[in-house]
Each structure stands twice: as structure tokens, then as C-alpha cells.
Amino acid sequence: MDKPWVSIIGLGEDGLSGLSDASREALGGAEIVFGGPRHLALVGAGDRGRAWPVPFSVEPVLACRGQNVAILASGDPFWFGAGSRLAAHLEREEWVAFPAVSTFQLAAAELGWRMQEITCHGLHAAPFERLRAVLTKGHRAICLVRDGDAPQALAKWLTDQGFAANLTILEALGGPNQRIRTTAAEAFTLTDIASPVAVAIEITAGIGLSRASGLEDSLFANDGQITKRPLRALTLSTLAPRVGEMLWDIGAGSGSISVEWCLAGGRALAFELRPERAVNIHTNASRFGVDHRLTCIEGVANESLASQPIPDAVFIGGGGTAALYDQLWSILPAGTRIVANGVTLETESLLAIQHAQRGGNLLRIELATATPLGRMRGWDASRPVVQWSVIR
């Protein structure tokens, strides 16, 4: 093709009048125009208009290859919009984009908020739990929500989580029907909220999640099979999570290691043999808002490892055998970080052998907690844990 056949056009609530000359030219030359019903009405697409299918799919666009096609999306199509979804199915030379000011930018401009100091969230089809990692006193966030009922549901969820917040409801920003109202989350009584709508959140009270490794054990659904907080903190420090990296968590138990890895910005595959523990992993992934990053794989880990995406790090919290370590050594690329914890004499012996054969570091961790001892206090020692860490 000598020129792009798809024009991805950002559109505001002010319709045609808010488009740049280049956007209007691309729209005028389109034989077919895809968009939501609201978008198509705003530009008067007429017979050229094609409403997006429900559920959303890019297949109708791809079927028009060879014709001039315009795609209408709210604001910036590549900021929680359809742009990236479509571009993933096209070669770079097939499309051109004309972004407009995003709803996030319009909202921040109305509120006088610095964009670099807030977080932005697309919650059209995502649970409110996606906010868990960022909510804390003083934090500001702007959220795109699915419809007019969502702001009240969000207010209730925030209150149920123990947060007090000021909410600003921003309807149809940038257009003739723009309306902005502010209320406290705990006293939410606003009605007649029209789409499209965004909610700006300013947390005024409440304690969010610590961003240091080692969240409280009580936050996780578990049956007692959980890497306890102090050991989890040490383990995560050794695993050294980084944004975008993949973890294999073998013998995941409650999935606490995987959850905290994902909260740090990574992705995780949690391998768990027992179905009842897999239920806890799913519960924790949803509870912490990382269910889009954490996948639980039930069954014997050895049987499915080779078919999974290659990890950046591997944690073996249970079920480690010599055969498993041999398998990992054969399929993992150089540079992969491996950390294994053991509490039994047999596992300690196994890890000592692996250390002797493959190097790395061997650490013995002994922890004790002060507990009542008659009228005094004494140390209650936990079982020693041996940790082997190595870079493949």
C-alpha cells in the first residue's frame, strides 16, 4: 500500500468543530466510518457510519482492507481507547492517527491538577479493585467509568474499603452538555448522571497498601499455606521484581508472592496442584486488583512448564525436586533468576546439593517472635528456612 487506509481519529464532545483540519480531511475522505453511536451522531456520519459490534471487535474493520476507513474514538485513541487494539492487527504503514485532547487532560484542566502527580485509570470494563495499589491518603486519580450508575457504585466501594474521598463527577467534558459536580464519597446522593462520565478522586482519609515487600498475612485468603510476611519480604527482595517482568511461582499456595510481584508491575503464572488453594489464588488476585496480571495454572507444574511464556524469575515455594531443577535448568534462558525456599530437612539437603552443583547463594533464615511466657515474655522461634538463589 502506498498510503494508510485506516485513519484513527480522536473526537471530543464538541464534535466536528473540535477536529483539526487534518482530522476533518481524513474523515471527509473516508468511505466507511466506524465508531460508537454517539461518535457517529456527533460527526453526522450518515450512511457511511458503522457502529462497533457488541462485544467490541476489530474484525469488521479488518474486513474493509482496501477501502478508506475512519475510526472514531474518544479523545486520545491510544489512552485507554480503541487505537492500540486496532493497531495490533495492522502493519504500521496501514494506519495513521489524529489524537485529540483526552478526557484525563480535560478533567485535570478543570480541576487544576498536575497530570504528572495523578494516576489515570480506564474502568469501563475493569473492576474497581484495580485502584487498590494506588489508593492512599492524599492521592488523586481520574477514572473513566462505564455509565451513569458507576460513580455511585465507586463511591460505595471506596467507603467500604475504609477510604474517605472527595469525588468530582465530570459529564460530557468539552461539549455543550458538560456538567461538573463534587460530593463526598460517603455522602453520595447525585442522580441523573449522563455518559460519557469520568470521576476524579481525591482521598482524604484511609490507609492504603504498603508498597514495600511483605504485606500483612491477614490481607490474603489462605489455609495456612502462605509465605509469612517477614520471609515473603526477604524472598521478594531476592526475586527483585521489575515492571513488565514475568514470574513463575511454583507451588504457589495462597499466591501471596505472585500478588506482590504483580503489585510491583509484573506478571505472574502461579502453579498450584491443589484446587482449594487455586481458589484462594483467584480470590487474592481479584481482591488486590491484579487478576489481569496473575494467571493460576492448576495441576502438576512439571507437565506444563515447557509450554508457558519464558519467565524472568522463578520462585519455588513448594514441591521442589531434583527433577524439577534439572527441568528448569534445561528450559530457562541464561539470566533467569531462581529462588527456592525449603523448611524440611529433605528440602534443605536438596537445596544444599543444588548450591554445590550450580552455585548462587545459600541463606539460612531463623526468625523468632516475642510471645507471653508466664508473667514475662520469651522468644517463640519459627522453623528455620533455607533459601537458595541463583542466576541461571
Buried (B, 14 or more C-beta within 10 A) or exposed (E): EEEBBBBBBBBBBBBEEBBEEEBBEBBEEBEBBBBBEBBBEBBEBEEBBBBBEEEEEBEBBBEBEEEBBBBBBBBBBBBBBBBEBBBEEBEEEBBBBBBBBBBBBBBBEBBEBEEEEBBBBBBEEBEBBBBBBBBBBEBBBBBBBBEBEBBBBBBBBBBEBEBBBBBBBBBBBBBEEBEBEEBBBBEBEBEEBEEBBBBBBBBBEBEBBEEEBBBEBEBBBBEEBBBEBBBBBBBBEBBEBEEEBBBBBBBBBBBBBBBBBBBBBBBBBBBBBBEEBBBBBBBBBBBBBBBEBBBBBBEEBBEEBEEBEEBBBBBBBBBBEEEBBEBBBEEBEEEBBBBBBBBEEEBBEBBBEBBEEBEBEBBEBEBEEEEEEEEEEEEEEBEEBBBBBBEB
